[in-house]
Amino acid sequence: MLKLFSKIFTLLKRLLKMIFKILLILAVSGAIILLIGRLTTAIHSWGRVHSFEDIPNERAAIVFGAGLWRDGSPTPVLRDRVKTASELYSQGKVEKILMSGDNSTEDYDEPTAMKNYAIELGIPEDAIVLDFAGRRTYDTCYRAKEIFGLESAILVTQEFHLSRALYLCDTLGVESTGVIADQHYYLKRSRFFWNTREALATLNALWDVHIAHPLPVLGDFEPIFTEE
């Protein structure tokens, strides 16, 4: 009986070691895949990110949604994006601002909240164009070309998100440069969460543009700029 228990115990130890090795291999492989995804977009965005002072003029800037508080007001991250884009407009670096966000339910309206804040900052309403179907970065970039007719733009978002946004817009036909909208210090735990989520989102973005090619919500062609 003791010999039987000993054999069973030995087999269990071997099995646990094998499972641990498999899990370790999977974890390392997953980390490498995530790193490759982030590295791909980082390399692509090299030289495309500029300081506010050095960003080349463009006709339009694109601001990406970033969440609302329960009262419908923009989160600090979204306020920083809108504020940065508003400064671009005020300095004459862009003519129009495309504010793209989620409005998938009646009670959640990112674009309107973005517009209202921009108007508070002194941006005229006729300089603002709203995209109510920018539910994801992929959707925003896709619709910027297919619905709003943009061939190029300045992308306005935080550093953790900018390389993915640049990669997506460029791949989907909007030649882009970027300006970082980090106007405040963000908590370390928030930055850790954002960067972790961004690694996963980057893999999904690469899948979308190179394999899946999903169609976002579309509609009538409404070009921001028309030929005179």
NUPA-510207 format. One record per residue (C-alpha): residue number from 1; x, y, z; residue in three letters. Coordinates in Angstrom, 3 decimals, decimal comma. Example, Ala and Ser with C-alpha at 12.3 -4.5 7.8 and 13.67 -1.06 7.14 Angstrom:
BEGIN
+-----+----------+----------+----------+-----+
!   n !        u !        v !        w ! res !
+-----+----------+----------+----------+-----+
!   1 !   12,300 !   -4,500 !    7,800 ! ALA !
!   2 !   13,670 !   -1,060 !    7,140 ! SER !
+-----+----------+----------+----------+-----+
This chain:
BEGIN
+-----+----------+----------+----------+-----+
!   n !        u !        v !        w ! res !
+-----+----------+----------+----------+-----+
!   1 !    0,000 !    0,000 !    0,000 ! MET !
!   2 !    2,842 !    2,399 !    0,892 ! LEU !
!   3 !    4,524 !    1,651 !   -2,429 ! LYS !
!   4 !    1,271 !    2,434 !   -4,247 ! LEU !
!   5 !    0,888 !    5,767 !   -2,439 ! PHE !
!   6 !    4,513 !    6,557 !   -3,198 ! SER !
!   7 !    4,003 !    5,891 !   -6,912 ! LYS !
!   8 !    0,848 !    8,009 !   -6,967 ! ILE !
!   9 !    2,621 !   10,833 !   -5,155 ! PHE !
!  10 !    5,535 !   10,674 !   -7,616 ! THR !
!  11 !    3,151 !   10,751 !  -10,588 ! LEU !
!  12 !    1,303 !   13,735 !   -9,111 ! LEU !
!  13 !    4,570 !   15,606 !   -8,620 ! LYS !
!  14 !    5,546 !   14,968 !  -12,228 ! ARG !
!  15 !    2,113 !   16,022 !  -13,423 ! LEU !
!  16 !    2,227 !   19,258 !  -11,412 ! LEU !
!  17 !    5,693 !   20,038 !  -12,723 ! LYS !
!  18 !    4,496 !   19,460 !  -16,278 ! MET !
!  19 !    1,459 !   21,694 !  -15,741 ! ILE !
!  20 !    3,659 !   24,405 !  -14,215 ! PHE !
!  21 !    6,046 !   24,266 !  -17,186 ! LYS !
!  22 !    3,145 !   24,490 !  -19,641 ! ILE !
!  23 !    1,656 !   27,455 !  -17,788 ! LEU !
!  24 !    5,052 !   29,150 !  -17,658 ! LEU !
!  25 !    5,568 !   28,640 !  -21,395 ! ILE !
!  26 !    2,102 !   30,015 !  -22,105 ! LEU !
!  27 !    2,695 !   33,032 !  -19,871 ! ALA !
!  28 !    6,058 !   33,841 !  -21,461 ! VAL !
!  29 !    4,662 !   33,315 !  -24,967 ! SER !
!  30 !    1,713 !   35,583 !  -24,193 ! GLY !
!  31 !    3,985 !   38,291 !  -22,835 ! ALA !
!  32 !    6,183 !   38,097 !  -25,937 ! ILE !
!  33 !    3,158 !   38,354 !  -28,231 ! ILE !
!  34 !    1,874 !   41,398 !  -26,331 ! LEU !
!  35 !    5,318 !   42,983 !  -26,478 ! LEU !
!  36 !    5,586 !   42,390 !  -30,228 ! ILE !
!  37 !    2,222 !   44,073 !  -30,747 ! GLY !
!  38 !    3,198 !   47,154 !  -28,786 ! ARG !
!  39 !    6,614 !   47,233 !  -30,453 ! LEU !
!  40 !    5,008 !   47,100 !  -33,905 ! THR !
!  41 !    2,864 !   50,181 !  -33,299 ! THR !
!  42 !    5,683 !   51,993 !  -31,472 ! ALA !
!  43 !    8,050 !   51,546 !  -34,412 ! ILE !
!  44 !    5,352 !   52,687 !  -36,820 ! HIS !
!  45 !    4,706 !   55,858 !  -34,810 ! SER !
!  46 !    8,390 !   56,751 !  -34,583 ! TRP !
!  47 !    8,851 !   60,286 !  -35,904 ! GLY !
!  48 !    5,093 !   60,890 !  -36,153 ! ARG !
!  49 !    4,638 !   62,202 !  -32,599 ! VAL !
!  50 !    5,428 !   65,885 !  -32,173 ! HIS !
!  51 !    5,422 !   68,458 !  -29,438 ! SER !
!  52 !    2,611 !   70,975 !  -29,476 ! PHE !
!  53 !    4,972 !   73,668 !  -30,799 ! GLU !
!  54 !    6,438 !   71,505 !  -33,586 ! ASP !
!  55 !    3,345 !   69,704 !  -34,844 ! ILE !
!  56 !    2,866 !   70,449 !  -38,562 ! PRO !
!  57 !   -0,366 !   72,247 !  -39,442 ! ASN !
!  58 !   -3,247 !   70,119 !  -40,678 ! GLU !
!  59 !   -6,788 !   70,983 !  -41,685 ! ARG !
!  60 !   -8,310 !   68,722 !  -39,034 ! ALA !
!  61 !   -7,608 !   67,199 !  -35,644 ! ALA !
!  62 !   -9,264 !   64,029 !  -34,381 ! ILE !
!  63 !  -10,125 !   63,680 !  -30,698 ! VAL !
!  64 !  -10,905 !   60,190 !  -29,399 ! PHE !
!  65 !  -13,509 !   59,531 !  -26,711 ! GLY !
!  66 !  -12,277 !   58,516 !  -23,265 ! ALA !
!  67 !  -15,245 !   58,084 !  -20,978 ! GLY !
!  68 !  -17,765 !   60,164 !  -19,060 ! LEU !
!  69 !  -18,632 !   60,556 !  -15,408 ! TRP !
!  70 !  -22,090 !   59,496 !  -14,246 ! ARG !
!  71 !  -23,343 !   63,057 !  -14,619 ! ASP !
!  72 !  -22,354 !   62,992 !  -18,310 ! GLY !
!  73 !  -19,311 !   65,246 !  -17,983 ! SER !
!  74 !  -15,925 !   64,317 !  -19,500 ! PRO !
!  75 !  -13,379 !   62,415 !  -17,441 ! THR !
!  76 !  -10,017 !   64,146 !  -16,781 ! PRO !
!  77 !   -8,425 !   62,105 !  -19,571 ! VAL !
!  78 !  -11,073 !   63,223 !  -22,053 ! LEU !
!  79 !  -10,899 !   66,834 !  -20,849 ! ARG !
!  80 !   -7,162 !   66,822 !  -21,529 ! ASP !
!  81 !   -7,759 !   65,583 !  -25,065 ! ARG !
!  82 !  -10,380 !   68,224 !  -25,781 ! VAL !
!  83 !   -8,260 !   70,945 !  -24,212 ! LYS !
!  84 !   -5,216 !   69,984 !  -26,288 ! THR !
!  85 !   -7,252 !   69,973 !  -29,501 ! ALA !
!  86 !   -8,777 !   73,322 !  -28,559 ! SER !
!  87 !   -5,300 !   74,769 !  -28,130 ! GLU !
!  88 !   -4,341 !   73,469 !  -31,575 ! LEU !
!  89 !   -7,324 !   75,303 !  -33,019 ! TYR !
!  90 !   -6,628 !   78,485 !  -31,068 ! SER !
!  91 !   -3,026 !   78,496 !  -32,327 ! GLN !
!  92 !   -4,210 !   78,157 !  -35,934 ! GLY !
!  93 !   -2,765 !   74,682 !  -36,379 ! LYS !
!  94 !   -6,101 !   73,143 !  -37,440 ! VAL !
!  95 !   -9,309 !   74,436 !  -39,011 ! GLU !
!  96 !  -11,720 !   71,804 !  -37,708 ! LYS !
!  97 !  -11,891 !   69,367 !  -34,806 ! ILE !
!  98 !  -13,526 !   65,971 !  -35,325 ! LEU !
!  99 !  -14,751 !   64,786 !  -31,924 ! MET !
! 100 !  -15,425 !   61,070 !  -32,082 ! SER !
! 101 !  -16,927 !   59,009 !  -29,291 ! GLY !
! 102 !  -19,544 !   56,576 !  -28,140 ! ASP !
! 103 !  -23,244 !   57,427 !  -28,266 ! ASN !
! 104 !  -24,565 !   53,880 !  -28,404 ! SER !
! 105 !  -27,217 !   54,608 !  -25,762 ! THR !
! 106 !  -29,424 !   57,630 !  -25,150 ! GLU !
! 107 !  -27,852 !   58,296 !  -21,754 ! ASP !
! 108 !  -24,236 !   58,105 !  -22,900 ! TYR !
! 109 !  -23,093 !   60,809 !  -25,311 ! ASP !
! 110 !  -19,351 !   61,391 !  -25,468 ! GLU !
! 111 !  -19,280 !   63,641 !  -28,577 ! PRO !
! 112 !  -21,783 !   66,148 !  -27,194 ! THR !
! 113 !  -19,953 !   66,299 !  -23,861 ! ALA !
! 114 !  -16,712 !   66,924 !  -25,751 ! MET !
! 115 !  -18,311 !   69,668 !  -27,836 ! LYS !
! 116 !  -19,798 !   71,402 !  -24,787 ! ASN !
! 117 !  -16,434 !   71,467 !  -23,038 ! TYR !
! 118 !  -14,687 !   72,779 !  -26,165 ! ALA !
! 119 !  -17,249 !   75,579 !  -26,430 ! ILE !
! 120 !  -16,549 !   76,441 !  -22,778 ! GLU !
! 121 !  -12,905 !   76,775 !  -23,802 ! LEU !
! 122 !  -13,839 !   79,277 !  -26,496 ! GLY !
! 123 !  -13,979 !   77,074 !  -29,595 ! ILE !
! 124 !  -16,726 !   78,163 !  -32,033 ! PRO !
! 125 !  -19,386 !   75,538 !  -32,644 ! GLU !
! 126 !  -18,910 !   75,665 !  -36,416 ! ASP !
! 127 !  -15,309 !   74,482 !  -35,958 ! ALA !
! 128 !  -16,503 !   71,271 !  -34,304 ! ILE !
! 129 !  -17,675 !   68,146 !  -36,139 ! VAL !
! 130 !  -19,225 !   65,304 !  -34,150 ! LEU !
! 131 !  -18,919 !   61,587 !  -34,850 ! ASP !
! 132 !  -21,479 !   59,750 !  -32,724 ! PHE !
! 133 !  -20,357 !   56,258 !  -33,766 ! ALA !
! 134 !  -16,714 !   56,302 !  -32,684 ! GLY !
! 135 !  -17,179 !   53,415 !  -30,287 ! ARG !
! 136 !  -13,619 !   52,192 !  -30,720 ! ARG !
! 137 !  -10,379 !   53,679 !  -32,030 ! THR !
! 138 !  -10,738 !   51,440 !  -35,092 ! TYR !
! 139 !  -14,236 !   52,817 !  -35,735 ! ASP !
! 140 !  -13,094 !   56,420 !  -35,360 ! THR !
! 141 !  -10,239 !   56,028 !  -37,833 ! CYS !
! 142 !  -12,365 !   54,066 !  -40,302 ! TYR !
! 143 !  -15,186 !   56,607 !  -40,223 ! ARG !
! 144 !  -12,774 !   59,568 !  -40,412 ! ALA !
! 145 !  -11,931 !   58,431 !  -43,942 ! LYS !
! 146 !  -15,133 !   56,772 !  -45,127 ! GLU !
! 147 !  -17,723 !   59,142 !  -43,637 ! ILE !
! 148 !  -15,900 !   62,424 !  -43,081 ! PHE !
! 149 !  -13,516 !   62,278 !  -46,029 ! GLY !
! 150 !  -10,297 !   62,961 !  -44,144 ! LEU !
! 151 !   -7,076 !   62,039 !  -45,906 ! GLU !
! 152 !   -4,831 !   63,329 !  -43,123 ! SER !
! 153 !   -5,187 !   64,614 !  -39,570 ! ALA !
! 154 !   -3,536 !   65,359 !  -36,249 ! ILE !
! 155 !   -4,507 !   62,740 !  -33,669 ! LEU !
! 156 !   -5,026 !   63,995 !  -30,125 ! VAL !
! 157 !   -4,819 !   61,491 !  -27,286 ! THR !
! 158 !   -2,644 !   60,373 !  -24,376 ! GLN !
! 159 !    0,794 !   58,871 !  -24,913 ! GLU !
! 160 !   -0,272 !   55,350 !  -23,902 ! PHE !
! 161 !   -2,907 !   55,323 !  -26,685 ! HIS !
! 162 !   -1,259 !   57,376 !  -29,402 ! LEU !
! 163 !    0,850 !   54,723 !  -31,137 ! SER !
! 164 !   -2,172 !   52,450 !  -31,649 ! ARG !
! 165 !   -4,268 !   55,354 !  -32,911 ! ALA !
! 166 !   -1,558 !   56,373 !  -35,385 ! LEU !
! 167 !   -1,171 !   52,802 !  -36,631 ! TYR !
! 168 !   -4,900 !   52,323 !  -37,110 ! LEU !
! 169 !   -5,545 !   55,641 !  -38,848 ! CYS !
! 170 !   -2,549 !   55,263 !  -41,154 ! ASP !
! 171 !   -3,511 !   51,702 !  -42,053 ! THR !
! 172 !   -7,107 !   52,738 !  -42,692 ! LEU !
! 173 !   -6,152 !   55,562 !  -45,038 ! GLY !
! 174 !   -5,787 !   58,656 !  -42,842 ! VAL !
! 175 !   -2,184 !   59,862 !  -42,920 ! GLU !
! 176 !   -1,564 !   60,967 !  -39,368 ! SER !
! 177 !    0,702 !   62,772 !  -36,992 ! THR !
! 178 !    0,104 !   62,905 !  -33,269 ! GLY !
! 179 !    0,319 !   65,241 !  -30,329 ! VAL !
! 180 !    0,331 !   63,972 !  -26,749 ! ILE !
! 181 !   -2,548 !   65,195 !  -24,591 ! ALA !
! 182 !   -1,014 !   64,400 !  -21,195 ! ASP !
! 183 !   -1,773 !   67,716 !  -19,524 ! GLN !
! 184 !   -1,915 !   66,333 !  -15,990 ! HIS !
! 185 !   -0,099 !   63,827 !  -13,812 ! TYR !
! 186 !   -2,010 !   60,544 !  -13,814 ! TYR !
! 187 !   -1,840 !   58,126 !  -10,902 ! LEU !
! 188 !    0,604 !   55,239 !  -11,278 ! LYS !
! 189 !   -2,122 !   52,650 !  -10,814 ! ARG !
! 190 !   -4,165 !   54,320 !  -13,545 ! SER !
! 191 !   -1,220 !   54,357 !  -15,929 ! ARG !
! 192 !   -0,470 !   50,708 !  -15,158 ! PHE !
! 193 !   -4,072 !   49,758 !  -15,892 ! PHE !
! 194 !   -4,185 !   51,800 !  -19,117 ! TRP !
! 195 !   -0,924 !   50,342 !  -20,433 ! ASN !
! 196 !   -1,960 !   46,788 !  -19,581 ! THR !
! 197 !   -5,288 !   47,242 !  -21,342 ! ARG !
! 198 !   -3,544 !   48,948 !  -24,237 ! GLU !
! 199 !   -1,320 !   45,917 !  -24,844 ! ALA !
! 200 !   -4,415 !   43,762 !  -25,299 ! LEU !
! 201 !   -6,181 !   46,422 !  -27,376 ! ALA !
! 202 !   -3,150 !   46,661 !  -29,660 ! THR !
! 203 !   -3,322 !   42,957 !  -30,472 ! LEU !
! 204 !   -7,003 !   43,342 !  -31,236 ! ASN !
! 205 !   -6,230 !   46,333 !  -33,480 ! ALA !
! 206 !   -3,658 !   44,336 !  -35,462 ! LEU !
! 207 !   -6,184 !   41,523 !  -35,859 ! TRP !
! 208 !   -8,845 !   43,953 !  -37,059 ! ASP !
! 209 !   -6,797 !   45,762 !  -39,703 ! VAL !
! 210 !   -4,903 !   42,761 !  -41,062 ! HIS !
! 211 !   -7,285 !   39,822 !  -40,654 ! ILE !
! 212 !  -10,868 !   40,504 !  -39,535 ! ALA !
! 213 !  -11,588 !   43,838 !  -41,309 ! HIS !
! 214 !  -14,815 !   44,506 !  -39,346 ! PRO !
! 215 !  -17,230 !   47,145 !  -40,614 ! LEU !
! 216 !  -18,160 !   49,808 !  -38,054 ! PRO !
! 217 !  -21,467 !   51,646 !  -38,060 ! VAL !
! 218 !  -21,525 !   53,590 !  -41,327 ! LEU !
! 219 !  -23,907 !   56,052 !  -42,952 ! GLY !
! 220 !  -24,070 !   58,851 !  -45,499 ! ASP !
! 221 !  -20,879 !   60,493 !  -46,713 ! PHE !
! 222 !  -20,538 !   63,823 !  -44,859 ! GLU !
! 223 !  -17,178 !   65,326 !  -45,813 ! PRO !
! 224 !  -15,787 !   67,868 !  -43,389 ! ILE !
! 225 !  -14,142 !   69,767 !  -46,217 ! PHE !
! 226 !  -15,647 !   70,200 !  -49,676 ! THR !
! 227 !  -14,035 !   71,664 !  -52,736 ! GLU !
! 228 !  -14,994 !   75,298 !  -53,313 ! GLU !
+-----+----------+----------+----------+-----+
